[in-house]
Amino acid sequence: MRRTLTVVLAMFIALVVPSAADASPARGAVNATSWYLALGDSLAAGYQPGVGDDRTGGYVGGVLDALQDTAPKARLRNLACSGATTASMLGTDRCSYEQGSQVAEAVEFLEAHKGKVDLVTIDIGANDVTPCARPSVDFACALAAVGTVEANLTNILGQLRAATGPDTEIIVLNYYNPFLAAWLTGQAGQQVAAMTSGLQSLLNGAVARAAATVGADVADVATAFRSTTTTPVATAFGTIPTNVATICAWTWMCTRNDIHANDAGYAVLATTVAGRIG
């Protein structure tokens, strides 16, 4: 049981795939009349196993498409870094930034384009909780990590809001729970699924509270991924709960043991964010 919990939850580490942030201007930037700034971890970087990052794809590309429906000349600046935590966003990261950190780079960009940034999106926090899976599930650690996420994300969003002013829309994504896939492994895995659901709720609560401090909106990815819907549904894996089936359908967890969204999952993320654009 202890080994099962450790192995499954340790897969949170999959979000820490190294990559370098793209510091070059977006194509067509000279003609941009407005901007979309994307920030965060590997989900914002559009990571997929065997492919790597795709900063113009993933959910961010879909959000840009939606934004261009009303702002056709909007352009993308994606500073996301695979493996980022709330702490690394504020300090030294595995990605290189001229300003020293993802947040400092974002603030510099926002200040240089004052009044021209329509939208900022950010997903961050999942990687902060990974140490709590070593060597086993440690709920005291999880509570401390969630506190760190809330404090750091409040700081990050405060800096972004100060640099944008009140007119730029900021949307914060919460998280789906890829570890629901453990349900497929039997009784022990079903206990893991239940425990990680608790961690998901704690993390997403911290995200929501931080967002509220600056009037940012929350894209409810957890609900979009049917995280709490347990109605049985027939799948290739047998009759399983809807939330587990959704993770199997929209992430790589049930086929590659990889927590990242697949094309279908990224499309759902994009739709969820686009639905919050005001």
Residue frames relative to the residue before (quaternion, step in Angstrom):
aa qw qx qy qz dx dy dz
M 1.0000 0.0000 0.0000 0.0000 0.00 0.00 0.00
R 0.6753 0.4867 -0.2973 0.4676 3.60 0.82 -1.00
R 0.6584 0.5084 -0.3106 0.4600 3.56 0.99 -0.89
T 0.6363 0.5352 -0.3303 0.4467 3.59 0.99 -0.81
L 0.6569 0.5056 -0.3086 0.4664 3.57 0.92 -0.91
T 0.6655 0.5159 -0.3107 0.4409 3.56 0.91 -0.89
V 0.6769 0.5025 -0.2953 0.4494 3.56 0.86 -0.98
V 0.7088 0.4697 -0.2815 0.4447 3.56 0.80 -0.98
L 0.7137 0.4434 -0.2777 0.4657 3.58 0.77 -0.93
A 0.5936 0.5775 -0.3722 0.4191 3.59 1.10 -0.59
M 0.5567 0.6153 -0.3979 0.3914 3.58 1.21 -0.33
F 0.4042 0.6730 -0.4951 0.3724 3.58 1.24 0.08
I 0.5648 0.6304 -0.3734 0.3795 3.57 1.19 -0.61
A 0.5261 0.6541 -0.4114 0.3551 3.57 1.18 -0.44
L 0.6053 0.5584 -0.3665 0.4330 3.59 1.16 -0.36
V 0.6715 0.5229 -0.3008 0.4303 3.59 1.20 -0.28
V 0.2231 0.7738 -0.5533 0.2130 3.57 0.99 0.78
P 0.4221 -0.7325 0.4646 0.2636 3.63 -0.63 1.06
S 0.1852 0.7498 -0.6313 0.0705 3.53 -1.20 0.59
A 0.4362 -0.6831 0.5191 0.2714 3.53 -1.23 0.41
A 0.4592 -0.6779 0.4962 0.2887 3.57 -0.94 0.87
D 0.4390 -0.6856 0.5189 0.2606 3.53 -1.03 0.83
A 0.1497 -0.8321 0.5319 0.0492 3.56 -0.32 1.26
S 0.5534 0.6226 -0.3983 0.3841 3.60 1.23 -0.12
P 0.5816 -0.5878 0.4197 0.3742 3.59 -1.11 0.60
A 0.5670 -0.5949 0.4457 0.3549 3.54 -1.16 0.60
R 0.5979 -0.5627 0.4284 0.3773 3.55 -1.18 0.62
G 0.8024 0.2315 -0.1935 0.5149 3.57 -0.90 0.93
A 0.3400 0.7896 -0.4672 0.2064 3.58 1.29 0.14
V 0.6111 0.5802 -0.3663 0.3947 3.59 1.03 -0.69
N 0.7266 0.4116 -0.2376 0.4961 3.58 1.17 -0.50
A 0.4214 0.7288 -0.4586 0.2844 3.56 1.26 0.04
T 0.1907 -0.7620 0.6059 0.1260 3.54 -1.03 0.79
S 0.7769 0.0456 -0.0643 0.6247 3.56 1.29 -0.22
W 0.3152 -0.7760 0.5328 0.1207 3.53 -1.28 0.45
Y 0.1830 -0.7019 0.6736 0.1420 3.47 -1.40 0.46
L 0.1312 -0.7962 0.5897 0.0317 3.57 -0.66 1.18
A 0.1127 -0.8006 0.5880 0.0242 3.57 -0.69 1.15
L 0.0416 -0.8003 0.5970 -0.0370 3.56 -0.92 1.01
G 0.5005 0.6903 -0.4573 0.2528 3.56 -1.22 0.33
D 0.7051 -0.4524 0.3671 0.4044 3.51 -1.29 -0.61
S 0.8293 -0.2503 0.1548 0.4750 3.59 -1.20 -0.50
L 0.5861 0.5580 -0.3893 0.4399 3.61 1.11 -0.43
A 0.6674 0.4701 -0.2938 0.4973 3.57 0.98 -0.80
A 0.6572 0.4950 -0.3015 0.4818 3.58 1.19 -0.57
G 0.4503 -0.7303 0.4212 0.2941 3.60 1.29 -0.05
Y 0.2516 0.8134 -0.4944 0.1752 3.58 1.16 0.55
Q 0.0498 0.7468 -0.6631 0.0011 3.53 -1.22 0.72
P 0.5686 -0.6221 0.4085 0.3504 3.60 -0.99 0.77
G 0.8114 0.2435 -0.2104 0.4880 3.52 -1.02 0.91
V 0.7153 0.3960 -0.2284 0.5286 3.56 1.30 -0.19
G 0.3566 -0.7302 0.5012 0.2974 3.56 0.94 -0.93
D 0.7573 -0.3761 0.2816 0.4536 3.54 -1.25 -0.42
D 0.0348 -0.7502 0.6597 0.0280 3.53 -1.28 0.58
R 0.1392 -0.8636 0.4805 0.0626 3.56 0.23 1.28
T 0.6803 0.4114 -0.3144 0.5187 3.58 1.22 -0.09
G 0.6579 0.4591 -0.3018 0.5151 3.57 1.33 0.06
G 0.5529 0.6226 -0.4314 0.3470 3.56 -0.90 -0.92
Y 0.7520 -0.3238 0.2484 0.5177 3.58 -1.02 -0.69
V 0.5822 0.6149 -0.3706 0.3816 3.56 1.12 -0.66
G 0.6428 0.5238 -0.3260 0.4541 3.59 0.98 -0.79
G 0.6541 0.5086 -0.3059 0.4688 3.56 1.04 -0.78
V 0.6335 0.5189 -0.3276 0.4713 3.57 1.06 -0.74
L 0.6280 0.5263 -0.3372 0.4637 3.58 0.98 -0.79
D 0.6277 0.5347 -0.3358 0.4554 3.59 0.94 -0.83
A 0.6703 0.4943 -0.2974 0.4669 3.58 0.94 -0.91
L 0.6484 0.5189 -0.3176 0.4577 3.57 0.97 -0.85
Q 0.6741 0.5159 -0.2972 0.4373 3.57 1.00 -0.81
D 0.4771 0.6467 -0.4485 0.3910 3.58 1.24 -0.10
T 0.7804 0.2632 -0.1428 0.5489 3.57 1.09 -0.73
A 0.7545 0.2119 -0.1443 0.6042 3.59 1.27 -0.34
P 0.1537 -0.8743 0.4509 0.0933 3.58 0.52 1.20
K 0.7116 0.4255 -0.2676 0.4909 3.59 1.16 -0.43
A 0.3660 0.7338 -0.4940 0.2890 3.58 1.25 0.26
R 0.1467 -0.7877 0.5955 0.0586 3.54 -1.08 0.81
L 0.4546 -0.7078 0.4922 0.2237 3.52 -1.26 0.55
R 0.0235 -0.7219 0.6904 0.0411 3.52 -1.21 0.75
N 0.0364 -0.8223 0.5671 -0.0297 3.58 -0.38 1.22
L 0.0844 -0.8223 0.5628 -0.0053 3.57 -0.49 1.24
A 0.3413 0.7813 -0.4753 0.2172 3.60 1.27 0.13
C 0.1569 -0.7785 0.6043 0.0638 3.54 -1.22 0.63
S 0.4042 -0.7012 0.5296 0.2539 3.58 -0.67 1.06
G 0.7813 0.2969 -0.2461 0.4907 3.53 -0.85 1.03
A 0.4521 0.7147 -0.4437 0.2965 3.58 1.25 -0.11
T 0.1684 -0.7265 0.6571 0.1103 3.52 -1.27 0.64
T 0.6561 -0.4738 0.3688 0.4573 3.58 -1.21 0.08
A 0.6422 0.5174 -0.3260 0.4621 3.58 1.09 -0.66
S 0.6947 0.4734 -0.2971 0.4528 3.60 0.84 -0.91
M 0.5779 0.5791 -0.3810 0.4308 3.59 1.12 -0.53
L 0.7149 0.4353 -0.2343 0.4945 3.53 1.15 -0.67
G 0.7878 0.2471 -0.1199 0.5513 3.59 1.24 -0.31
T 0.8068 -0.2162 0.1885 0.5165 3.54 -1.00 -0.89
D 0.0894 -0.7987 0.5951 0.0029 3.53 -0.83 1.06
R 0.5982 -0.5485 0.4299 0.3955 3.57 -1.29 0.16
C 0.6442 0.4556 -0.3198 0.5245 3.58 1.28 -0.18
S 0.4149 -0.7165 0.5112 0.2305 3.55 -1.17 0.63
Y 0.0103 -0.7866 0.6168 -0.0266 3.54 -0.93 0.96
E 0.5433 -0.6340 0.4389 0.3320 3.57 -0.94 0.83
Q 0.7231 0.4250 -0.2375 0.4900 3.56 1.05 -0.78
G 0.6402 -0.5878 0.3039 0.3903 3.61 1.27 0.13
S 0.7979 0.0169 -0.0011 0.6026 3.60 1.12 -0.54
Q 0.6523 -0.5179 0.3761 0.4060 3.55 -1.26 0.38
V 0.6692 0.4960 -0.3069 0.4604 3.58 0.94 -0.84
A 0.6567 0.5039 -0.3170 0.4629 3.59 0.92 -0.86
E 0.6360 0.5153 -0.3235 0.4746 3.58 1.06 -0.78
A 0.6488 0.5207 -0.3113 0.4594 3.56 1.00 -0.84
V 0.6533 0.5116 -0.3106 0.4637 3.58 0.92 -0.90
E 0.6445 0.5175 -0.3221 0.4616 3.58 0.95 -0.85
F 0.6563 0.5066 -0.3073 0.4670 3.58 0.97 -0.86
L 0.6678 0.5076 -0.3042 0.4515 3.58 0.90 -0.92
E 0.6775 0.4849 -0.2974 0.4663 3.56 0.95 -0.82
A 0.6578 0.5039 -0.3060 0.4688 3.57 1.10 -0.69
H 0.7591 0.2872 -0.1608 0.5617 3.59 1.24 -0.46
K 0.0779 0.8444 -0.5226 0.0886 3.53 1.06 0.83
G 0.8307 0.1854 -0.1586 0.5004 3.53 -0.84 1.00
K 0.6940 0.4613 -0.2716 0.4815 3.59 1.27 -0.05
V 0.6008 0.5326 -0.3676 0.4694 3.60 1.27 0.08
D 0.2738 -0.7948 0.5251 0.1326 3.56 -0.47 1.22
L 0.8325 0.0662 0.0651 0.5462 3.53 0.92 -0.97
V 0.0631 -0.7373 0.6710 0.0472 3.52 -1.21 0.78
T 0.0363 -0.7743 0.6302 0.0444 3.58 -0.92 0.86
I 0.0121 -0.7964 0.6045 -0.0149 3.54 -1.16 0.62
D 0.0296 0.7374 -0.6743 -0.0264 3.55 -1.14 0.75
I 0.2052 0.7657 -0.5723 0.2098 3.56 -0.69 1.12
G 0.5814 0.6113 -0.4325 0.3183 3.57 -1.18 0.62
A 0.5933 0.6034 -0.3830 0.3704 3.60 1.03 -0.67
N 0.6833 0.5039 -0.2990 0.4356 3.57 0.93 -0.87
D 0.5463 0.6228 -0.3974 0.3945 3.60 1.19 -0.38
V 0.7222 0.4723 -0.2565 0.4354 3.59 1.05 -0.70
T 0.4470 0.7319 -0.4444 0.2590 3.62 1.20 -0.20
P 0.6367 0.5323 -0.3725 0.4154 3.67 0.87 -0.66
C 0.6004 0.5875 -0.3567 0.4088 3.58 1.17 -0.44
A 0.6275 0.5114 -0.3381 0.4800 3.58 1.29 -0.02
R 0.6764 0.4840 -0.2761 0.4817 3.60 1.25 0.03
P 0.5482 -0.3285 -0.7584 0.1278 1.58 -1.22 2.19
S 0.7758 0.1513 -0.1135 0.6020 3.61 1.24 -0.13
V 0.7069 -0.4350 0.3188 0.4578 3.54 -1.29 0.07
D 0.0299 -0.7960 0.6027 -0.0466 3.53 -0.69 1.13
F 0.2456 -0.8201 0.4995 0.1327 3.55 -0.16 1.27
A 0.5724 0.5547 -0.3912 0.4600 3.60 1.14 -0.47
C 0.6344 0.5172 -0.3086 0.4846 3.54 1.04 -0.85
A 0.6499 0.5310 -0.3156 0.4429 3.58 0.93 -0.92
L 0.6557 0.5060 -0.3174 0.4618 3.58 0.92 -0.85
A 0.6490 0.5060 -0.3157 0.4724 3.57 1.00 -0.82
A 0.6529 0.5196 -0.3125 0.4540 3.58 0.97 -0.87
V 0.6396 0.5149 -0.3227 0.4709 3.57 0.99 -0.82
G 0.6259 0.5293 -0.3313 0.4673 3.58 1.05 -0.73
T 0.6376 0.5190 -0.3138 0.4750 3.57 1.05 -0.80
V 0.6306 0.5309 -0.3280 0.4614 3.58 0.97 -0.87
E 0.6850 0.4922 -0.3002 0.4454 3.57 0.81 -0.97
A 0.6739 0.4918 -0.3007 0.4621 3.59 0.91 -0.90
N 0.7072 0.4616 -0.2743 0.4600 3.58 0.83 -0.97
L 0.6639 0.4949 -0.3173 0.4621 3.59 0.94 -0.82
T 0.5963 0.5432 -0.3559 0.4720 3.59 1.09 -0.65
N 0.6410 0.5171 -0.3031 0.4795 3.57 1.03 -0.85
I 0.6635 0.5170 -0.2980 0.4512 3.58 0.86 -1.02
L 0.7043 0.4631 -0.2721 0.4642 3.55 0.79 -1.02
G 0.6044 0.5551 -0.3525 0.4497 3.57 1.08 -0.64
Q 0.6624 0.4933 -0.3013 0.4766 3.56 0.98 -0.83
L 0.6511 0.5140 -0.3183 0.4589 3.56 0.98 -0.81
R 0.6653 0.5013 -0.3080 0.4596 3.57 0.92 -0.92
A 0.6438 0.5212 -0.3300 0.4527 3.59 0.96 -0.78
A 0.6933 0.4719 -0.2733 0.4711 3.57 1.07 -0.74
T 0.7118 0.4556 -0.2658 0.4638 3.60 1.09 -0.60
G 0.3457 -0.6778 0.5572 0.3327 3.51 0.92 -0.92
P 0.7078 -0.5261 0.2949 0.3678 3.59 -1.28 0.24
D 0.6506 0.5823 -0.3181 0.3694 3.60 1.14 -0.49
T 0.6181 0.5387 -0.3516 0.4518 3.59 1.16 -0.44
E 0.3690 -0.7337 0.5284 0.2153 3.57 -0.87 0.95
I 0.1093 -0.7669 0.6308 0.0453 3.56 -0.95 0.96
I 0.0490 -0.7900 0.6111 -0.0083 3.56 -0.80 1.07
V 0.1589 -0.7820 0.6003 0.0537 3.55 -0.81 1.09
L 0.2941 -0.7543 0.5606 0.1739 3.57 -0.84 0.95
N 0.2426 -0.7005 0.6323 0.2251 3.57 -1.12 0.58
Y 0.5607 -0.6695 0.4133 0.2580 3.59 -1.29 0.08
Y 0.4015 -0.6254 0.6080 0.2794 3.50 -1.34 0.52
N 0.4053 -0.7073 0.5253 0.2440 3.59 -1.28 0.24
P 0.2226 -0.8179 0.5146 0.1292 3.62 -0.06 1.23
F 0.6406 0.5769 -0.3186 0.3940 3.57 1.15 -0.57
L 0.3888 0.6777 -0.4937 0.3817 3.53 1.30 0.28
A 0.5466 0.6329 -0.3855 0.3898 3.58 1.21 -0.48
A 0.5397 0.6260 -0.4030 0.3930 3.59 1.18 -0.40
W 0.4903 0.6735 -0.4163 0.3642 3.58 1.23 -0.43
L 0.6346 0.5726 -0.3230 0.4063 3.59 1.08 -0.74
T 0.6686 0.5491 -0.2978 0.4035 3.59 1.15 -0.53
G 0.6937 -0.4706 0.2824 0.4663 3.60 1.22 0.01
Q 0.8217 -0.2914 0.1732 0.4582 3.53 -1.34 -0.21
A 0.6646 0.4939 -0.3173 0.4622 3.58 0.87 -0.90
G 0.6640 0.5029 -0.3009 0.4644 3.56 0.98 -0.83
Q 0.6270 0.5317 -0.3393 0.4573 3.57 1.07 -0.64
Q 0.6143 0.5142 -0.3412 0.4917 3.56 1.15 -0.56
V 0.6117 0.5355 -0.3370 0.4749 3.57 1.08 -0.74
A 0.6412 0.5320 -0.3241 0.4480 3.57 0.92 -0.91
A 0.6646 0.5003 -0.3017 0.4659 3.57 0.96 -0.86
M 0.6688 0.5056 -0.3035 0.4527 3.58 0.94 -0.88
T 0.6861 0.4703 -0.2971 0.4689 3.57 0.93 -0.84
S 0.5522 0.5773 -0.3980 0.4510 3.59 1.17 -0.39
G 0.6287 0.5233 -0.3247 0.4749 3.55 1.08 -0.72
L 0.6562 0.5007 -0.3088 0.4725 3.58 0.98 -0.83
Q 0.6111 0.5489 -0.3384 0.4590 3.57 1.05 -0.77
S 0.6654 0.5088 -0.3035 0.4542 3.56 0.90 -0.91
L 0.6453 0.5174 -0.3171 0.4641 3.58 0.98 -0.83
L 0.6768 0.4974 -0.2926 0.4570 3.57 0.87 -0.97
N 0.7001 0.4692 -0.2845 0.4569 3.58 0.83 -0.93
G 0.5872 0.5561 -0.3648 0.4614 3.57 1.16 -0.51
A 0.6463 0.5093 -0.3111 0.4755 3.55 1.02 -0.83
V 0.6261 0.5370 -0.3289 0.4598 3.58 1.00 -0.80
A 0.6751 0.5028 -0.2969 0.4509 3.58 0.89 -0.93
R 0.6669 0.5008 -0.3121 0.4550 3.59 0.92 -0.85
A 0.6444 0.5102 -0.3246 0.4681 3.59 1.00 -0.79
A 0.6419 0.5331 -0.3226 0.4469 3.58 0.94 -0.87
A 0.6514 0.5469 -0.3181 0.4187 3.56 0.95 -0.86
T 0.6026 0.5983 -0.3640 0.3825 3.61 1.08 -0.60
V 0.7774 0.2691 -0.1656 0.5439 3.60 1.15 -0.48
G 0.5409 -0.6427 0.3926 0.3746 3.56 1.24 0.29
A 0.3560 0.7261 -0.5055 0.3008 3.57 1.13 0.61
D 0.4324 -0.6750 0.5317 0.2733 3.54 -1.17 0.57
V 0.2915 -0.7362 0.5814 0.1870 3.57 -1.26 0.43
A 0.2661 -0.7209 0.6203 0.1576 3.54 -0.90 1.00
D 0.2751 -0.8215 0.4847 0.1207 3.56 -0.34 1.29
V 0.1302 -0.8236 0.5517 0.0162 3.52 0.28 1.35
A 0.6034 0.5850 -0.3570 0.4078 3.57 1.01 -0.80
T 0.6899 0.4534 -0.2765 0.4919 3.57 0.93 -0.86
A 0.6251 0.5470 -0.3396 0.4414 3.58 0.98 -0.81
F 0.7129 0.4148 -0.2328 0.5153 3.58 1.14 -0.71
R 0.4492 -0.7372 0.4209 0.2786 3.60 1.30 0.41
S 0.0959 0.8824 -0.4577 0.0511 3.53 1.13 0.76
T 0.7791 0.3165 -0.1753 0.5119 3.60 1.06 -0.64
T 0.5221 0.6319 -0.4168 0.3929 3.60 1.26 0.17
T 0.0797 -0.8460 0.5271 -0.0070 3.57 -0.44 1.21
T 0.3093 0.7599 -0.5137 0.2511 3.59 1.21 0.29
P 0.4582 -0.6989 0.4651 0.2921 3.64 -0.75 0.96
V 0.0100 -0.7836 0.6207 -0.0246 3.54 -1.07 0.82
A 0.4565 -0.6858 0.4963 0.2738 3.58 -1.04 0.77
T 0.0570 0.7857 -0.6113 0.0759 3.56 -0.91 0.99
A 0.6939 -0.4316 0.3565 0.4529 3.56 -1.32 -0.10
F 0.6657 0.4809 -0.2883 0.4923 3.58 1.25 -0.38
G 0.6431 -0.4693 0.3214 0.5127 3.56 1.31 0.05
T 0.6440 -0.4716 0.3968 0.4532 3.57 -1.25 -0.29
I 0.0905 0.8086 -0.5617 0.1496 3.52 -0.44 1.27
P 0.6563 -0.5039 0.3626 0.4288 3.62 -1.19 0.29
T 0.6238 -0.5731 0.3892 0.3619 3.55 -1.12 0.70
N 0.6652 0.5106 -0.3292 0.4340 3.60 0.88 -0.85
V 0.6368 0.5041 -0.3229 0.4859 3.58 1.07 -0.71
A 0.6471 0.5236 -0.3133 0.4571 3.58 0.93 -0.90
T 0.6366 0.5364 -0.3260 0.4481 3.58 1.03 -0.76
I 0.6408 0.5073 -0.3183 0.4804 3.56 0.98 -0.84
C 0.6461 0.5147 -0.3212 0.4632 3.59 0.97 -0.79
A 0.7058 0.4780 -0.2620 0.4524 3.58 1.00 -0.83
W 0.8114 0.3273 -0.1235 0.4682 3.58 0.94 -0.88
T 0.7274 0.2823 -0.2390 0.5780 3.60 1.27 0.12
W 0.5684 -0.5934 0.4552 0.3430 3.56 -1.36 0.01
M 0.3684 0.7875 -0.4515 0.2007 3.60 1.26 0.04
C 0.7555 0.4200 -0.2293 0.4475 3.60 0.79 -0.94
T 0.7288 0.3890 -0.2421 0.5088 3.58 1.25 -0.19
R 0.8173 0.1820 -0.0774 0.5412 3.59 1.06 -0.72
N 0.4056 -0.7092 0.4734 0.3293 3.59 1.26 0.00
D 0.5219 0.6058 -0.4202 0.4290 3.57 1.05 0.75
I 0.4356 -0.7681 0.4217 0.2060 3.52 -0.70 1.16
H 0.5620 0.6530 -0.3836 0.3326 3.60 1.17 -0.36
A 0.5766 -0.5835 0.4522 0.3499 3.52 -1.24 0.54
N 0.3459 -0.6738 0.6006 0.2560 3.53 -1.25 0.50
D 0.7694 -0.3390 0.2215 0.4940 3.60 -1.22 -0.12
A 0.6558 0.5099 -0.3143 0.4594 3.58 0.96 -0.88
G 0.6625 0.5125 -0.3010 0.4559 3.57 0.97 -0.85
Y 0.6539 0.4989 -0.3173 0.4720 3.57 0.95 -0.84
A 0.6135 0.5396 -0.3508 0.4576 3.59 1.07 -0.66
V 0.6381 0.5096 -0.3205 0.4800 3.59 1.05 -0.76
L 0.6245 0.5259 -0.3353 0.4701 3.59 0.98 -0.80
A 0.6627 0.5127 -0.3050 0.4527 3.57 0.89 -0.95
T 0.6634 0.5039 -0.3020 0.4635 3.58 0.91 -0.91
T 0.6419 0.5334 -0.3153 0.4516 3.57 1.03 -0.84
V 0.6703 0.4673 -0.2948 0.4955 3.58 0.96 -0.85
A 0.6568 0.5310 -0.3202 0.4291 3.59 0.85 -0.94
G 0.6313 0.5576 -0.3199 0.4339 3.54 1.13 -0.70
R 0.6818 0.4648 -0.2829 0.4890 3.59 1.24 -0.33
I 0.4946 0.6540 -0.4464 0.3583 3.61 1.21 -0.19
G 0.2450 -0.8144 0.5150 0.1070 3.54 -0.63 1.13
